[in-house]
Amino acid sequence: MRQISIDQFEDVGKWTAFSSGGPELLISKDQGINGKAMRLDFDFKGFGGFLVAGRKLQVDIPEAYEIRLKMKGSAPPNIFEFKLIDSSNRNVWRYRSEDFVFPTLWQEVTISERDISFAWGPLGGGAPCDIAAIEIVIAARSGGRGTVWVDELSIVDRTYRGKPSLEASSALPDHGPQLILDPMNEVGWRSHAEDTSQWIIMDFQEEREYGGVVIHWEKGLEARAFDVAISSDSKTWKKVFHTSMGTDEKTYIYLPDTRSRFILLDLKECQAGRGFGIKSMEVKACDFSRSINGFFQNVASDQRPGLYPKYFLGRQSYWTVIGRGSRQGPSLINEEGLLEPGGAAFSVVPFIFLKEQLITWADVSLDQELEDGFLPIPIINWKTKAIGLVIKAYAGGEGESGVTAS
């Protein structure tokens, strides 16, 4: 763990104040803990809005990190934000506390990476990158006036740089478990070819934080059923994942805000007694599973386009309304033929499976039209050299809604 200073506030002239209009903010230098500190005198003057102290500064963001700053204040509770902004000035990541109570004595405030999320911008998500500016924001909750002091702003690099050790229940010659640490390996660990359960344990040699695991299986040696468990002492285990539905070439495991020293793969059922084979096993940073949507965005970016809806790839899709709506809201269909029958409901995604080949929206030519050129019945046409698909959505009175595909 390494702590890197961002600003000791010996020169507050590098900081700029601005506000949303009526409120006022004055930045000045004052006595800090060991030297100088940045003093923020603010007055909302009865308005709402926000006040910002910003500085242009390149900051390298490690894979795992936390932000630390010393603060004290004589001010009413308000919204407090810490922002990271990229070089385009369009993508913003932020920490936000809705009712922040400013300590009356100097106190260290720690902001972990899991508390800093993507706020807005064309990137659509992901971990902070290409940071070129930082902002400290006070936004109106109670409003009022007050003074806040800030000192010793730093970033702590918590990135794991060790090399895990691995142990397995069995291994064929030249197929030891340590091979799964290299994602470029074509051949990794293989267990004995037995119709019995097997296991593999990864030991980080220290506790570490992570957000998920990706297992790349060897074809034909995937697990039909397995568990994942974690432990801090290799004696007491907590199960965090289970499947008995079989696996694909890759298994993506959602493990938000997870911390452990050991990871256990308990492989319970193999393919026809052939044993198990794992090419590689990647342990992902916390940002991999910051949210369930963020998790699926990361999964989609690792798969070929078309297997997931466009929005998981950060791409916009055009939608239209079907019919008159209901208590659950109107039904929607998008330009690829994905149907959402109501608010907070499931989605229906079209695919074609032809001659052992899966055809998706990304593999076809798309066009859209209305029935007879004017009726409010949207039609989406999929076209390839081999096959076409026509998706037609309609709605009428109760019990008269539907989608047809031909």
VOGU-3710 file (C-alpha; in Angstrom, 3 decimals, decimal comma):
1> mrqisidqfe> 0,000/0,000/0,000  1,467/3,337/-1,084  0,152/6,819/-0,226  0,718/9,531/-2,848  0,188/13,221/-2,077  -2,145/15,096/-4,429  -2,109/18,507/-2,743  -0,761/19,799/0,585  -2,451/23,200/-0,072  0,670/25,296/0,404
11> dvgkwtafss> -0,406/27,190/-2,742  -4,200/27,556/-2,976  -3,813/29,863/-5,982  -4,033/26,724/-8,123  -7,673/26,343/-7,070  -10,587/28,171/-8,710  -13,983/28,965/-7,176  -17,265/29,005/-9,087  -20,936/28,582/-8,212  -24,354/28,003/-9,740
21> ggpelliskd> -25,301/31,673/-9,543  -26,514/33,294/-6,333  -24,271/31,472/-3,794  -20,773/32,793/-3,124  -17,505/30,982/-2,397  -14,181/32,484/-1,360  -10,959/30,419/-1,421  -8,055/31,476/0,785  -5,023/30,068/2,598  -5,175/29,377/6,338
31> qgingkamrl> -3,339/27,428/9,016  -3,444/23,671/8,450  -2,373/20,629/10,445  1,358/20,866/9,758  1,481/23,730/7,296  -1,123/25,557/5,279  -4,659/24,476/4,418  -7,327/25,570/1,936  -10,110/27,600/3,517  -13,553/27,718/1,878
41> dfdfkgfggf> -15,899/30,495/3,062  -19,346/30,034/1,541  -22,743/31,682/1,678  -25,773/30,323/-0,187  -27,587/33,646/0,445  -30,929/31,882/0,647  -30,462/30,182/-2,733  -30,104/26,528/-3,630  -27,430/25,380/-6,061  -23,792/24,461/-5,541
51> lvagrklqvd> -20,309/25,813/-4,853  -17,163/24,340/-6,391  -13,451/24,547/-5,637  -11,660/23,042/-8,634  -8,102/22,455/-9,747  -6,650/21,220/-13,029  -4,328/18,370/-12,122  -3,369/15,076/-13,730  -3,941/12,190/-11,337  -3,004/8,589/-12,076
61> ipeayeirlk> -5,759/6,358/-10,688  -4,563/2,880/-9,610  -6,629/-0,261/-10,111  -7,516/-0,286/-6,397  -7,381/2,928/-4,406  -8,896/5,246/-1,839  -8,921/9,040/-1,534  -7,952/10,609/1,795  -8,287/14,220/2,906  -8,291/16,041/6,241
71> mkgsappnif> -11,287/18,277/6,904  -12,918/20,398/9,551  -15,716/22,935/9,369  -17,981/25,423/11,013  -20,923/24,930/8,701  -24,411/23,415/8,566  -24,836/19,909/7,072  -25,000/20,021/3,288  -24,339/17,813/0,274  -20,627/17,107/-0,137
81> efklidssnr> -19,050/15,822/-3,366  -15,564/14,918/-4,508  -15,202/14,723/-8,314  -12,674/13,350/-10,779  -12,902/14,792/-14,318  -11,137/13,542/-17,447  -9,141/15,576/-19,976  -12,150/16,031/-22,267  -14,012/17,749/-19,377  -17,016/15,610/-20,309
91> nvwryrsedf> -16,651/12,436/-18,212  -17,127/12,747/-14,458  -16,751/10,326/-11,558  -17,874/11,394/-8,109  -18,360/10,609/-4,452  -21,547/12,130/-3,060  -22,799/12,360/0,528  -26,348/13,695/0,736  -26,194/14,976/4,318  -22,543/15,517/5,183
101> vfptlwqevt> -21,800/16,716/8,712  -18,560/18,701/8,751  -16,406/17,760/11,764  -15,586/20,632/14,099  -12,024/19,308/14,657  -9,558/18,036/12,052  -10,631/14,598/10,893  -9,499/12,312/8,085  -12,181/11,543/5,512  -11,600/8,331/3,544
111> iserdisfaw> -13,377/7,777/0,229  -12,992/4,229/-1,058  -13,079/3,390/-4,760  -16,438/1,675/-4,334  -17,886/5,024/-3,211  -16,707/6,823/-6,376  -19,016/6,003/-9,275  -19,408/7,187/-12,848  -21,722/10,216/-12,819  -22,119/11,286/-16,465
121> gplgggapcd> -20,380/11,580/-19,824  -20,040/9,879/-23,209  -17,950/6,998/-21,820  -21,115/5,677/-20,181  -19,323/4,013/-17,255  -16,155/2,284/-16,186  -13,363/3,133/-13,787  -11,867/6,655/-13,602  -9,258/7,240/-16,325  -7,295/10,088/-17,924
131> iaaieiviaa> -8,042/12,330/-14,945  -7,102/15,972/-15,546  -9,058/17,871/-12,870  -10,493/17,451/-9,385  -13,339/19,305/-7,680  -14,565/19,696/-4,115  -18,271/20,563/-4,110  -20,692/21,812/-1,465  -24,300/21,713/-2,673  -27,344/23,054/-0,859
141> rsggrgtvwv> -29,162/20,767/1,528  -29,483/23,000/4,583  -27,856/25,856/2,661  -26,769/28,689/4,921  -23,240/29,936/5,364  -20,069/28,584/6,906  -16,383/27,790/6,589  -14,694/24,509/5,665  -10,973/23,768/5,837  -9,295/21,086/3,672
151> delsivdrty> -5,749/19,721/4,032  -3,494/16,799/3,046  -5,326/15,452/-0,006  -3,822/12,134/-1,101  -4,540/8,899/-2,954  -3,666/5,500/-1,518  -2,671/2,800/-4,008  -4,211/-0,463/-2,748  -3,554/-2,423/-5,937  -2,638/-6,045/-5,350
161> rgkpsleass> 0,766/-6,741/-6,908  1,579/-10,087/-5,346  1,585/-13,461/-7,059  -0,955/-15,971/-5,755  -0,059/-19,562/-5,041  -2,366/-22,354/-6,180  -3,116/-25,848/-4,944  -5,325/-28,471/-6,578  -6,792/-31,822/-5,637  -5,028/-33,400/-8,642
171> alpdhgpqli> -3,171/-32,376/-11,797  -1,917/-34,108/-14,911  1,807/-33,819/-15,745  2,662/-30,389/-17,234  -0,816/-29,120/-16,308  -0,261/-27,764/-12,820  -2,674/-25,234/-11,275  -0,158/-22,347/-11,427  -0,690/-22,224/-15,201  -4,109/-20,590/-14,784
181> ldpmnevgwr> -2,470/-17,312/-13,701  -1,469/-16,553/-17,313  -4,521/-15,514/-19,387  -2,529/-16,089/-22,589  -2,107/-19,803/-21,924  -3,882/-22,096/-24,372  -3,464/-25,039/-21,996  -3,779/-24,626/-18,242  -4,682/-26,832/-15,318  -6,202/-30,261/-15,930
191> shaedtsqwi> -7,393/-32,578/-13,210  -7,181/-36,354/-13,371  -9,729/-37,809/-15,769  -12,070/-39,068/-13,083  -15,804/-38,816/-12,532  -15,275/-37,365/-9,056  -15,325/-33,882/-7,601  -12,110/-31,846/-7,674  -10,983/-28,569/-6,180  -8,515/-25,761/-6,737
201> imdfqeerey> -7,531/-23,086/-4,184  -5,998/-19,690/-4,929  -4,054/-18,078/-2,068  -3,229/-14,368/-2,459  -0,805/-14,552/0,502  -2,675/-11,581/2,002  -6,204/-10,224/2,210  -7,247/-8,295/-0,880  -10,345/-6,660/-2,299  -11,841/-7,665/-5,629
211> ggvvihwekg> -15,109/-7,525/-7,539  -15,402/-10,750/-9,496  -13,821/-13,794/-11,071  -13,699/-14,898/-14,705  -12,994/-18,578/-15,366  -11,868/-19,564/-18,868  -12,559/-23,275/-19,282  -10,848/-25,702/-21,612  -13,320/-26,888/-24,226  -14,885/-30,213/-23,291
221> learafdvai> -13,561/-30,008/-19,727  -16,040/-27,469/-18,349  -17,776/-28,052/-15,034  -21,447/-28,980/-15,110  -21,822/-27,961/-11,472  -19,498/-26,095/-9,116  -19,329/-23,759/-6,124  -17,094/-20,807/-5,312  -16,195/-20,119/-1,684  -13,940/-17,567/0,007
231> ssdsktwkkv> -11,999/-17,554/3,267  -9,580/-15,458/5,286  -7,919/-18,410/7,057  -8,580/-21,475/4,810  -10,572/-23,051/7,654  -13,892/-21,229/7,625  -15,414/-20,902/4,153  -18,293/-18,812/2,839  -20,056/-19,943/-0,344  -20,506/-16,981/-2,710
241> fhtsmgtdek> -21,547/-18,713/-5,957  -23,225/-21,939/-7,092  -24,365/-23,310/-10,418  -25,678/-26,659/-11,553  -26,724/-25,412/-15,009  -23,456/-26,112/-16,802  -21,014/-23,534/-18,087  -19,989/-21,839/-21,306  -16,430/-21,210/-22,470  -16,211/-18,469/-19,840
251> tyiylpdtrs> -17,945/-18,131/-16,498  -18,354/-14,610/-15,097  -18,923/-14,458/-11,344  -20,460/-11,385/-9,702  -18,701/-10,685/-6,377  -19,348/-7,067/-5,368  -17,180/-5,592/-2,583  -15,525/-8,913/-1,775  -12,463/-9,290/0,431  -10,588/-12,499/1,233
261> rfilldlkec> -7,221/-14,233/1,161  -8,394/-17,526/-0,376  -10,725/-18,470/-3,240  -11,911/-22,082/-3,564  -13,385/-23,619/-6,715  -15,284/-26,739/-5,618  -15,852/-28,603/-8,899  -18,632/-31,107/-8,343  -19,630/-32,541/-11,721  -17,607/-32,889/-14,925
271> qagrgfgiks> -18,408/-33,851/-18,518  -18,758/-37,642/-18,881  -15,906/-38,498/-16,535  -13,271/-36,530/-18,451  -12,238/-34,400/-15,474  -11,882/-30,627/-15,440  -9,731/-28,149/-17,318  -9,221/-24,419/-16,713  -7,142/-22,317/-19,116  -7,045/-19,247/-16,902
281> mevkacdfsr> -8,730/-17,614/-13,923  -8,821/-13,827/-13,654  -9,581/-11,999/-10,419  -11,188/-8,665/-11,295  -10,948/-5,296/-9,550  -13,864/-3,916/-7,516  -15,124/-1,851/-10,450  -15,982/-5,079/-12,308  -19,078/-5,507/-10,114  -19,770/-1,955/-8,943
291> singffqnva> -23,443/-2,567/-9,858  -25,346/-5,397/-11,514  -25,683/-3,294/-14,686  -21,974/-2,478/-14,568  -21,225/-6,194/-14,226  -23,202/-7,051/-17,356  -21,571/-4,166/-19,223  -18,194/-5,708/-18,430  -19,398/-9,149/-19,486  -20,863/-7,789/-22,737
301> sdqrpglypk> -17,629/-5,967/-23,604  -15,781/-9,296/-23,341  -18,190/-11,134/-25,681  -18,918/-10,768/-29,373  -21,412/-7,995/-30,209  -25,017/-9,148/-30,432  -25,121/-11,517/-27,484  -26,279/-8,674/-25,230  -28,498/-5,631/-25,844  -26,847/-2,492/-27,186
311> yflgrqsywt> -27,173/-0,569/-23,940  -24,744/-2,970/-22,240  -22,194/-1,870/-24,844  -22,802/1,813/-24,136  -24,553/2,272/-27,485  -27,851/4,050/-28,057  -30,841/2,286/-29,601  -34,002/3,885/-30,974  -37,348/2,844/-29,472  -41,023/3,246/-30,309
321> vigrgsrqgp> -44,211/2,806/-28,299  -46,639/-0,029/-28,987  -50,347/0,638/-28,403  -52,035/2,771/-25,779  -50,262/1,643/-22,617  -51,632/0,102/-19,440  -51,214/0,333/-15,679  -47,686/-1,064/-16,145  -46,891/1,624/-18,707  -46,637/1,307/-22,490
331> slineeglle> -44,900/-1,522/-24,249  -41,755/-0,622/-26,194  -39,829/-2,172/-29,067  -36,442/-1,034/-30,314  -34,827/-0,941/-33,734  -33,287/-4,413/-33,270  -36,618/-6,012/-32,293  -36,049/-6,176/-28,520  -39,437/-5,976/-26,783  -40,158/-4,570/-23,324
341> pggaafsvvp> -43,813/-5,406/-22,502  -44,106/-2,948/-19,581  -42,293/-0,881/-16,991  -39,814/-2,826/-14,800  -40,712/-6,007/-16,712  -38,648/-8,576/-18,598  -37,271/-8,108/-22,105  -37,707/-10,413/-25,097  -34,615/-10,535/-27,327  -34,794/-12,163/-30,789
351> fiflkeqlit> -32,141/-14,623/-32,015  -31,937/-17,046/-34,940  -30,263/-20,427/-34,539  -29,524/-21,887/-37,972  -27,220/-24,793/-38,844  -25,365/-24,682/-35,518  -24,872/-20,913/-35,862  -26,362/-18,254/-33,562  -27,409/-15,128/-35,477  -27,912/-11,882/-33,528
361> wadvsldqel> -28,855/-8,279/-34,256  -25,176/-7,530/-34,886  -24,973/-10,132/-37,698  -27,829/-8,861/-39,879  -28,915/-5,892/-41,945  -31,718/-4,047/-40,185  -34,544/-1,875/-41,428  -37,801/-0,693/-39,903  -41,226/0,194/-41,278  -44,907/0,596/-40,370
371> edgflpipii> -47,648/-1,791/-41,437  -49,008/-0,590/-44,793  -46,694/2,371/-44,456  -48,861/4,262/-41,943  -50,550/1,989/-39,372  -49,132/2,186/-35,796  -47,782/-1,347/-36,030  -43,959/-1,318/-36,057  -42,122/-3,916/-38,129  -38,412/-4,778/-37,814
381> nwktkaiglv> -36,757/-6,703/-40,647  -33,624/-8,819/-40,205  -31,830/-9,746/-43,436  -28,870/-11,991/-44,223  -27,823/-13,807/-47,389  -29,256/-17,039/-45,997  -32,363/-16,026/-44,062  -34,656/-13,169/-43,070  -36,759/-12,483/-39,999  -39,789/-10,193/-39,757
391> ikayaggege> -40,769/-9,010/-36,256  -44,169/-7,327/-35,970  -45,550/-5,796/-32,775  -49,158/-4,760/-32,282  -51,525/-3,737/-29,512  -55,239/-3,150/-29,172  -57,749/-3,660/-26,393  -57,141/-5,862/-23,381  -55,913/-9,281/-24,468  -55,208/-8,138/-28,023
401> sgvtas> -51,496/-7,283/-27,783  -48,755/-9,400/-29,224  -45,596/-9,869/-31,221  -45,193/-12,083/-34,245  -41,997/-13,259/-35,896  -41,727/-14,937/-39,261
//
